[in-house]
Amino acid sequence: MSIHSPGDPSRRRFVQGLAGGGVLAAFGWPHAGFAAPRVPVLAGTDFDLSIGELPVNFTGRVRPGVAVNGSIPAPTLRLREGATVELRVRNALAAGGGHGGTTSIHWHGILLPANMDGVPGMSFDGIAPGETYRYRFTLRQSGTYWYHSHSGFQEQAGLYGALIVDPAGPEPFAYQRDHVVLLSDWTDLSPAALYARLKTMPGHDNYHKRTVGDFARDAKRDGLAATLRDRRAWGAMRMTPTDLSDVNAQTYTYLINGTTALGNWTGLFAPGDTVRLRFINGSAMTHFDVRIPGLTMTVIAADGQPVHPVTVDEFRIAVAETFDVLVTPSGQDAFTIFAQDIGRTGYVSGTLAVREGLRAPVPAVDPRPILSMADMGHGGMDHGGMRHGGATPSGGHDMASMKGMEGGCGGNMQGSMPGMDHSGMDHAGMDHSGMNHAGMDHGGGMQPHPRSEAGNPLVDMQTMAPTPRLDDPGIGLRDNGRKVLSYSMLRSRFDDPDGRDPGRTVELHLTGHMERFAWSFDGEPFAKAEPLRMNYGERLRIVLVNDTMMTHPIHLHGLWSDLEDEAGAFMVRKHTVDMPPGTKRSYRVRADALGRWAYHCHLLYHMEAGMMREVRVEEGRT
């Protein structure tokens, strides 16, 4: 296997290539002539999994990771729909060690009893050092899923793996090859140290703040007055439009199946083959934009559930999402699988090839995107007029003119605008049962906010004109010359599985404070929030409003999230719904699983910092 990279790699990238095998390098084994190690595959119905610490090397430094059966990523589990599986998970971590203490495994997106869900303190007590927990459940679905720890920061340290459930019957498409493409991010910092740095220096990785040169360019393009308004707006919020992710390639090394770009993970094909690629974003904090130059991809499943095929050149995959695609390589022997981060600070690549050791050209990382006021839910969203990689002047409010703001656009922002005092409104407790929020046009009015956000020192911004933007591929992907997937293109291959109209609506706001690295729902961090209660068997609508400048993938355990279109009609079934800044999206939930369930942002450090709720599905509630 060749370990060279096309072009002239930096020293950092070269070192990553030498450590391309991760676990292999930790023991000092040579790399020249060796293929990157393969992730083990375990199949059947009966499994023994052991969680322990393991030295790994992805960057030239040996660091402690958390492995399952000696593997990072954890072994791929191959199960079958309809089977009852038993997984005995042993905690072999040292008590009190760097990653020690209680451990757990959560089976992401799998329908199962609450005590099998794997969330310590909610669905069970966790697995203490030296103990074994028996997971046992029947598989009621098929598709591409994954599993990971729900204890501390163990997921970031390597405790994640693919989970594939083969269908009981035939599928509506044919393919000859089947490859898992598990994307992730790795840091040599201890995850606890990284979290501590985020709490004290949340902008540490934002190396690309706008310069005087950018101001001159924007003034020439958009006019001086518009550029001054834009800079005043961002200055008033004490935020930067280049801050798309809290942690990026300044800290992270990106991996495909536990291998760096220079490790060159390779998926094989034969000429004429149709190849199924099961993309899983198992990262802690990174959204990836994925393409295979020279090939179109036909999306056939989202979050494990089949969708009507849609052919694209590129897609964004949020943390915890999965997409299955079909490709038919032809005309050359190798194609590059290219995944760049949302902030365009780095990438990871692998190869589809007819044999090991081949590479195709790796594209350059795209220009870094810039958030606009419109992206933040302030002003109109005319995507057709937006310039790729540049800010669009806001047609909305002059943010700098708003008085009484605490740390930006949050705090008592409502009081700064005549007729906009919504501080007495309790959205979580309001009876919205007669309202179809998904079909409402919020663009011409102002978004109300729950009273818990008013004067809240943990809320630094509120969106005033959010829209669903389901047809928007996302910041950095608009008008880039490629056909890019958007949520509006996804349609489940089945009708609404419930069929009932929601009996009530719950509206929740995604809130945060960038400088304090505090995250929450409705301005209330997990430790202080009351559970969201659901009646067993009811059908309800959840409306999410993103009041922050960050993109949040929101995951509801135990229940499906049936995403609605802008008219309120069922669109696609998912387990994780991505929420870009300034968006308002709705989905239906059937409360058909009793118990206590986690509901949270799947950015690991956002969840740890408070963006999490408990959901209780109970019988006999009125």
VEXDREN-252094 format. One record per residue (C-alpha): x, z, y. Coordinates in pm, whole numbers, padded with zeros to 5 digits, always signed. Each point is the difference from the previous one (the first is absolute). Example, Ala and Ser with C-alpha at 12.3 -4.5 7.8 and 13.67 -1.06 7.14 Angstrom:
+01230+00780-00450+00137-00066+00344
END
This chain:
+00000+00000+00000+00135-00089+00340+00002+00288+00248+00083-00201+00312-00255-00048+00276-00065-00326+00183+00169-00004+00339+00229+00270+00131-00147+00338-00094+00074+00308+00204+00210+00275-00154-00318+00205-00051-00174-00280-00188+00311-00065-00211+00020+00364-00104-00367-00010-00092+00076-00299-00222+00272+00187-00181-00253+00274-00062-00271-00248-00088-00073+00161-00332-00071+00349+00131+00008+00209-00316+00272-00222-00150+00234+00058+00294-00044+00376-00006+00205+00022-00317+00275-00228+00123-00075-00291-00232+00120-00341+00119-00240-00249+00153+00181-00329-00032-00157-00194-00282-00288+00243-00041-00362-00073+00088-00186+00261+00199-00152+00254-00238-00357-00065-00104-00274+00253+00049-00111+00127-00344-00349-00096-00119-00206+00245-00206-00317-00122-00169-00270+00166-00212-00227+00301+00035+00233+00295-00057+00290+00080+00233+00259+00268+00064+00135-00006+00356+00277+00228+00122+00064+00051+00372+00358+00093+00085+00273-00039+00258+00238-00296-00035+00305-00114+00202-00053-00347+00146+00193-00233+00228-00166-00269+00209+00233+00003+00301+00345+00093-00124-00077+00372-00002-00119+00195-00302-00313+00193+00087-00251+00207-00202-00322-00174-00090-00310+00094-00198-00043-00207-00315-00251-00034-00281+00165-00029-00341+00328-00068+00178-00130-00297+00197-00051-00075+00372-00250-00153+00042-00190+00179-00274-00078-00202-00312-00272-00262+00030-00302+00122-00199-00196-00273-00180-00349+00119-00096-00325-00166-00106-00348+00017+00146-00234+00213-00210+00278+00199-00165+00031+00377+00023+00356+00087+00091+00193+00325-00020+00307+00055+00216+00198+00319-00046+00201+00055+00317+00284+00253-00016+00166+00147+00308+00373+00002-00071+00098+00060+00364+00207+00307+00072-00196+00274+00169+00104+00032+00362+00212-00318-00004+00002-00266+00267-00304-00171-00155-00093+00289-00226-00306+00214-00030-00346-00126-00084-00045-00365-00086-00297-00227-00069-00107-00357-00068-00291-00168+00177-00140-00314-00165-00065-00202+00314-00330-00191-00004-00096+00108-00352-00351+00140-00052+00022+00328-00190-00120+00362+00003+00115+00206+00298+00222+00229-00211+00194-00308-00115+00063-00132+00352+00328+00186+00050-00021+00158+00347+00138+00356-00004-00217+00255+00175-00302-00227-00015-00062-00144-00346+00241+00222-00195+00282+00252+00052+00285-00243-00049+00263+00006-00274+00245+00289+00026+00364-00039-00110+00028+00002-00378-00374-00060-00048-00188-00301-00137-00338-00122+00121-00220-00219-00216-00177-00280+00183-00280-00154-00203-00252-00256+00123-00180-00320-00100+00080-00317+00190-00313-00142+00162+00173-00288+00179+00280-00253-00025+00255-00136+00241+00320+00088+00185+00045+00362+00113+00282+00251+00034+00077+00368-00039+00202+00246+00204+00063+00365+00071-00235+00189+00233+00243+00291+00035+00211+00037+00311+00223-00301+00060+00071-00085-00365-00160-00343+00039+00262-00093+00263+00274+00120-00235-00100-00238-00280-00306+00135-00181-00215-00314+00004-00074-00273-00252-00227-00291-00089-00315+00045-00207-00152-00315-00151-00338+00008-00173-00063-00310-00206-00365-00110-00015-00214+00046-00309-00119-00359+00023+00131-00339+00115+00099-00059+00360-00128-00292+00214+00349-00146+00049+00299-00092-00217+00370+00075+00043+00309-00013-00218+00220+00266+00163-00086+00344+00136+00235+00193+00230-00040+00327+00188+00152-00005+00351+00017+00363+00110+00114+00039+00363+00135+00330+00129+00224+00167+00257+00296+00230-00065+00189+00239+00226+00328+00180-00064-00133+00284+00213-00185+00268-00185-00369-00073+00066-00042+00350+00144+00282-00069+00246-00160-00330+00097-00330+00174+00064+00174+00263+00212+00164-00279+00203-00336-00169+00053-00139+00327+00137+00286+00037+00249+00103-00363+00068-00293-00225-00099+00148-00300+00183+00336+00019-00177-00034-00336-00173-00146-00192+00297+00318-00185+00096-00178-00296+00160-00162+00133+00315-00070-00254+00272+00275-00077+00251+00030-00130+00356+00054-00343-00151-00333+00029-00181-00167+00094+00330+00143-00308+00173-00110-00226-00286-00353+00145-00003-00031-00022+00379+00096-00366-00009-00247-00069-00279-00296+00221+00099+00055+00067+00368+00150+00300+00177-00330+00180+00062-00112-00025-00363+00341+00113-00125+00004+00300+00234-00349+00098-00118+00113-00021-00360+00310+00212+00059-00198+00260+00198-00252+00023-00282+00264+00067-00265+00185+00235+00233-00315+00204+00059-00045+00038-00374+00366+00096-00045+00009-00244-00287+00186-00319-00080-00156-00325-00128+00293-00048-00239-00080+00318-00194-00178-00158-00297+00133+00232-00270+00139+00352+00005+00275-00074-00249+00160-00340-00047+00315-00170-00130+00217+00211+00230-00071+00273-00258-00152-00176-00299+00138-00226-00270-00278-00219-00135-00036-00058-00374-00173-00235-00245-00049+00165-00338+00268+00254+00090+00253-00267+00100+00142-00094+00341+00003-00355+00134+00356-00053-00118-00091+00140-00341-00221-00311-00023-00289+00101-00224-00100-00319-00181-00330-00098-00156+00033-00288-00243-00220-00306-00041+00014-00324-00193-00079-00335+00165-00377-00048+00011-00078+00370-00032-00264+00173+00209+00137+00344+00086-00204+00310+00080+00177+00227+00246-00141+00351+00034+00111+00124+00342-00014+00377+00049+00104+00177+00318+00134+00328-00134+00191+00086+00317-00032+00320+00194-00029-00146+00351+00051-00379+00002-00246-00287+00042+00150-00322-00138-00072-00363+00087+00052-00209-00314+00058-00370-00054+00173-00233-00246+00145-00292+00200-00089-00328-00167-00298+00142-00190-00360+00075+00083-00154+00310-00152-00356+00024-00130-00130+00354+00042-00217+00094-00298-00031+00379+00030+00018+00269+00268+00056+00366-00091-00053-00088-00364-00342-00158+00053-00056-00376-00048-00068-00212+00308-00097-00361+00047+00329-00192+00007+00146-00064+00343+00322-00191+00055+00244+00118+00267+00365-00027+00100+00043+00367+00089-00171+00337-00014+00047+00346+00142-00012+00278-00256-00062+00349+00133+00143+00310-00161-00190+00066-00328-00175-00339-00011+00039-00247-00287-00049-00377-00003+00015-00226-00304+00095-00363+00066+00052-00313-00208+00283-00243+00073+00108-00318-00174+00370-00057+00070+00112-00362-00011+00262-00229+00145+00289+00249-00003+00153+00260-00228-00021+00304+00230-00231+00137+00269+00050+00304+00222-00255+00281+00008+00042+00124+00358-00151+00325+00133+00081+00100+00359-00114+00321+00161-00273+00000+00265+00248+00080+00277+00239-00279-00104+00294+00238-00040+00086-00096-00357-00112-00155-00325+00035-00003-00375+00011-00312-00212-00012-00096-00363-00009-00328-00187-00230-00204-00222+00230-00212-00211+00034-00191-00326+00293+00223-00097+00182+00310+00118+00271-00031+00264-00166-00258+00224-00089+00043+00366-00190-00202+00255+00059+00013+00378-00122+00321+00163-00189-00060+00328+00090+00176+00322-00208+00300+00100-00273-00102+00246+00017+00096+00370-00099+00359+00064-00365+00034+00104-00120+00177+00314-00325+00196+00017-00236-00089+00286-00266+00210+00169-00254-00215-00184+00160+00099-00332-00061+00359+00100-00374-00053+00051+00022-00026+00380-00128-00334+00121-00108-00322-00167+00145-00130-00324+00045-00373+00056+00240-00074-00283-00004-00367+00073+00174+00060+00329+00249+00252-00130+00364-00097-00024+00185+00082-00318+00261+00265+00064-00109+00068+00357-00232+00238+00181-00329-00125+00135-00103+00146+00338-00302+00222-00042-00330-00111+00139-00123+00356-00027+00075+00324+00179+00301+00069+00217+00118+00295-00204+00233+00128+00269-00294+00053+00235-00167+00248-00234+00042+00355+00128+00024+00323-00192+00155-00147-00313+00191+00242-00222+00295-00181-00155-00160-00341+00037-00350-00127-00064-00127+00301-00187-00073+00352+00111-00280-00005+00255+00013-00373+00047-00379-00014-00013-00023+00196+00322+00206-00259+00184-00270-00264-00030-00339+00034+00171-00284+00026-00245+00229+00028-00301-00012+00369-00093-00057-00001-00375+00158+00338-00053-00327+00151-00116-00050-00249-00281+00065+00108-00360+00032-00326-00189+00066+00156-00338-00325+00192+00027-00215-00269+00160-00281-00165-00195+00091-00366+00015-00229-00097-00287-00203-00242+00207+00298-00174+00155+00195-00294-00139+00339+00068+00148+00167-00291-00171-00217-00250+00185+00023+00162+00342+00184-00179+00278+00228+00264+00148+00202-00248+00200-00223+00019+00309-00042+00378+00008+00208+00310-00037+00071+00171-00330-00129+00360-00011+00229+00265-00144-00060+00328-00182+00014+00316+00209+00289+00130-00211+00224-00257+00169-00079+00121+00354+00291+00188+00161+00176-00001-00335+00380+00037+00022+00029-00182-00334-00167-00318+00132+00202-00223+00233-00220-00311-00002-00355-00125-00049-00112-00357-00052-00280-00103+00235-00108-00339-00138+00078-00015-00373-00110-00297-00211+00021-00069-00377+00246-00291+00037-00046-00083-00367+00110-00358+00062+00323+00109+00168+00305-00030-00229+00174+00266+00207+00261+00054+00267+00297-00231-00056-00193-00237-00230-00223-00188+00245+00068-00367+00062+00327+00005-00193-00053-00345-00155-00096+00143-00339-00338+00069-00154-00018+00379-00011-00249+00212-00194-00249+00211+00193-00263+00240-00131-00275-00247+00100+00128-00242-00267-00052+00253-00280-00328-00013-00191-00056+00192-00324-00100-00209-00300-00304+00229-00039-00291+00100+00221-00032+00344+00156+00018+00220-00313-00244+00252+00146-00248-00218+00189-00147+00280+00211+00029+00021+00375+00198+00305+00109-00220+00303+00060+00226+00142+00272+00313-00081+00197+00306+00215+00055+00236-00102+00279+00360+00124-00006+00276-00066+00252+00365-00040-00095+00188+00205+00256+00354+00103+00080+00265+00094+00248+00309-00219-00019+00245+00235+00172-00104+00298-00211-00037-00205-00317-00338+00161-00060-00267-00197-00191-00360+00080-00084-00363-00106-00034-00204+00070+00316+00292+00196+00145-00031+00263-00274+00299+00027-00236-00064+00058-00369+00077+00372+00010-00283+00061+00249-00257-00260-00103-00320+00066-00193-00060-00212-00312-00204-00316+00028-00296+00066-00229-00189-00266-00194-00312+00028-00213+00053-00112-00357-00149-00347-00045-00050-00078+00367+00107-00322+00168+00156+00052+00342+00194-00197+00256+00335+00117+00134+00105-00141+00338+00366+00039+00092+00125-00035+00359+00376-00017+00054+00078+00184+00324+00377-00028-00054+00260-00271+00055+00107+00010-00365-00143-00181-00303-00147+00241-00257-00088-00089-00363-00284+00238-00090-00054+00094-00365-00306+00177-00140+00063+00152-00344-00252-00023-00281-00243-00241+00171+00007-00368+00090+00002-00115+00361-00227-00306+00031+00117-00166+00320-00271-00157+00217+00021-00306+00218-00089+00010+00370-00369-00050-00080-00002+00297-00238-00010-00205-00322+00211+00088-00306+00325-00192+00003+00268+00137-00233+00059+00310-00212+00324+00190+00071+00160+00339-00056+00212-00016+00316-00122-00134+00335+00261-00091+00259-00082+00094+00359+00209-00175+00270+00011+00151+00350-00320-00034+00199-00219-00098-00296-00338+00126-00113-00084-00079-00362-00273+00117-00234-00048+00027-00373-00261+00127-00240+00062+00277-00249-00203+00098-00305+00056+00370-00063-00009-00030-00380+00286+00236-00093-00048+00376+00025+00281+00217+00123+00260+00043+00272+00184-00312+00110+00282-00076+00242-00061-00238+00291+00306-00090+00203+00231-00240+00174+00241-00136-00261+00296+00007+00235+00163+00295-00175+00126+00180+00310-00330-00054+00186-00184+00166-00288+00248+00287+00000-00042+00032+00378-00378+00044-00026-00184-00333-00047-00188+00117-00307-00344+00138-00083-00164+00143-00308-00312-00175-00127-00242+00202-00212-00259-00179-00210-00262+00260-00095-00332+00013-00179-00315+00137+00156+00105-00014+00367-00273-00056+00255
END
